[in-house]
């Protein structure tokens, strides 16, 4: 897989979000919904997590 600048930024943002989201969810008590989507930039599936309060 060839990693482009856009793919790198998306991956870095997802990693940063994955570290912060559980801490926020624990504080607010929201429900987490995990969805798999196809990312054309990465050329593969990725997980998108949403918080519903």
Secondary structure, 3 states (H helix, E strand, C coil): CCCCHHHHHHHHHHHHHHHHHHHHHHHHCCEEEEEEEEECCCCEEEEEEEEEC
